[in-house]
Amino acid sequence: MEVELPVAALVLHGPPSIAQVRYTVLAVGKVKPPYADDVAHYERLLAKQARVDVVEVADDDAVARRIPERAFVCMLDDRGTAYDSEAFARWVEARRQGGRDVCFVVGGPYGTELDRCDHRLSLGPMTLPHQLARVVLLEQLFRAHKILAGEPYHH
């Protein structure tokens, strides 16, 4: 059972945890231009900070089969918890401290239901195209790692 660390108690700009967590962005559908270039850009930037796999599946039925074993499952959901960038960085650090890999699920256009979901994350109240949501998620993961390392980028 995972112990949830209080997000507010985590420190920013201190030494980040030494835990190497793998992030999987599991998405329904193939990313296409113009979003494909942005996804590739943030994958390259994140490769210097963390292990990230972007996995595309054909439909919602294939999602559950592709979730890595023992991963912390975070479903993107407009009804989920929304964070500002610093709070999201603290959330990321809590996951690293927990030592579990994280699987972010970006469902299809009509939503994806999962039997197993540890957290629901909202990127904001506006509806985003699912391909753009991948870009925003990857950029915010990159930003979170920069914030946690105390490196310039956030401002």
N, C-alpha and C positions, 0 to 999 in steps of 0.2 A: 504494500500500500504506500502510495506516495504521500509524503508530508508536504503540505502546501506552506511555502514560506510567505509571510506577509509582504506583499509587493512594496508597500510604503517603507518597510524596514531595510530594504536593500539600498546600498550606497551606489551612487553614480560617480564616475570619474575616479574610482579606486581601482586597484588591480582586479581585473575580471577573474572569474573562476578559471581554473586550469582545465575544467571538464571540456572535452571536445564532443559536442553534440552534433549529430547529423540531422539536418532539416530536409524533409521531403515535402515538396509542393506537388500535391496530387490533384490534377485538374482534369475535368471532363472536356474533351475536344482539343483539337490542335490549335496552337497559337499561330496567328497569321499576321502578315504585315498590316498595319505599321507596328503592331505590338511585339512581333517576333524579335526585332532588333533591340527593343528596350529590355525584353526578358533576357536576351543573350548578354546585353551590356551588364545588367545587375548580377547575372550568374558569374560573369568574369570578375566583377568587383568583389563579390561575396566569397569567391574561391580563395581569396587571400585571408579571409576572416573566419570562414567556417566551411564545413562540408555540406553542400547543397545539391540535391537531386531534384530536377523537375521531371515529373512523370505524367504523361498524358494518357488518358484512357478514352475509349470510344464512347462510353455511355455511363450513366449513373449506376447501372447494375455491376459494372466492373470495379467500382471504387473500393468496396469493402475487401475484395480479394487482393488489392494492391497496397493496402495499409501495412507498413512494416510491423513485424511482431514486436510486442512490448512498447510500441511508440506511444507517446502522449498525443492523442488525436485532438486537433484543433480545427473545428469546422468554421469556415467563413460564413457568417449569417448576419443579415442586417438587423436581427433582433438580439445579437450577441453583445458582449461588452466592448465598448469603444474606449480607446486610450489615446492620450496625446503621445508624442514620440518618446518623451522621457519615461512616462509610465510604461509604455510598451517595452522600452529597453530594460526596465526593472522586471517586467514579466518574462522577457527573454532570459535574463540572468537567473531568475527563479527556476526556469526550466533547466538551465545549465547546472545550477546547484543541485537540482533533483537528479541529474545524471541520465535522464531518459531522452532518447531521440524524439523529435517532434515531427509530426506529420500534419501539415496544413492541407485541408481539403477544400478545393474550390469546385463546387458542384456545377451541374448543368443549369440551363436557363430556368428550369422549373423547380430547382432545389433538389438536394439529395438528402435522403434520410439514412441515418446510420444507426445500427444497434449499439455501437460503441462510440461515444463522443465525450472527451474529458473537458472540453471548453468550447465555447462559441465566441468567436471574435468578429466584431463589426468594424469595417473600415470607415464607417460613418453612416449617417442617415440617408444619404443619397444612393440611388441605385446606380451601380457601375456596370459597364459591360464586363463579363467574366474575364475576358482577356486583359482588360485594363486592370482588373482587380489583382491579377497575377503580378503585373508590373508594380503596382502600389505596394503589395505585400513584400516583394523582393527588395524594393527600395527601402521600405521601413525596416526590414531585417538588416540591411546594410547600415542604415542610419543607427539602429540600435547598437550594433557592434562598434561603430565609431564612437557613440556616446559612452558606452561602457569602457572603451579603451582611453577615453579622455582625448581623443584625436579631433582635430578640426573637421567639420563637415556640417555639423548640426546647425550652426548659425552662419 
